[in-house]
Amino acid sequence: MAAAGAQVDQAFAALAPGVLGLVYDYSPQPFSPDPARFILPEVIEARGSAEQLVADWCGRALYRADPVQGRAARMLQPFAWSYHAGEPSRIAADLERPEVGEVRERLLSWGLGRGMTVPLHLPGRGFATLTAFVEAEVGEAALARFALMAFGVQDRIGTATGRGPLSPREAECLGHTAEGLSAKQIAHVLGRSESMVVKHLQAAAVKLGARNRSHAVALATRQGWIA
């Protein structure tokens, strides 16, 4: 996802001087702290002072213990957070959990104990976040501006990377469905079996969270994965 790096570069350059670092991460599956279900993000782009956390967050799996990630997975709205005792924060109740201790200690030692995070729940169950680490407590206006930036960054990354969660064959089958072809007709056009076409259409519907084929076509068209 080379486009992510370029977009994060531009976003970091545009942020105010009080922003110490920026991290974008993306996973094709929703975040889960459960060791049996947890996976590291496929894409991690860190800038500024935040670059130093990547090795520990990945190598020591501190992503799984990070309460900011846990909160983001359960929320839709952007939020500010702080690891400093006594400061108002979405993660205040999490700071006493034993597994959070190492996360908190490292971020405070690096001067990265405050920030704001925008959860980005994507089609096909993908999950991304954009997080800025800041010097001072975050006001509502700054959080709103950062949220707008984050949505723009994700939109541009999604556009640049093409068809989102759909494979080329899934998108092709949906495209023919949009033209009014049946699964049997699509199979004839593609020189594939009807059962294989049905499988691709079913997979596309699951990834898009669609109720049926018509809904899948509508979602894929609106989100730019088929013309």
C-alpha angles and dihedrals in degrees: 000000000000090000090067092063094052093047093049090049090054094045094050092048090052096051124101121267090254091069108096100185145353132213130189119186133177133190127178089223132053116268116261127177089205106113090220092056104027119113128177116247116271091221127037121172116178128180136186119357090346091074090082094063097059096081094053096038089055105026095043094032092236087151087077093053096041107114091202090063091045092052093045091054090058099042138070100194127074115255142189121229141184136194091200114109114248097018118118108256143157089233098047092110091052098055095085094055110112094228091056093058097087092045091052095044094052096045093048092048090053093047091246099117098122132055152122129251133198115204113216112197105191136198114274092034093288117151131202137167135197113205129185121197111213140189099228139030113290122246125210094253093053091047092051092050092049092049091053089050092049094053090049092049091051093046091053093046090050093049093047094049092056123218100022113216096348122101115230091254093049091051091047092053091048090049091056090046088055088056090057100258120146122229089259092052092047090051090054092049093048097038091237134120119273090237090057091051090050089051092053092048092049091049091050092051092051093049092049094044090238125164094216142343095283090052090048091053091049093050094045092049094047093048094047102248094120129028 
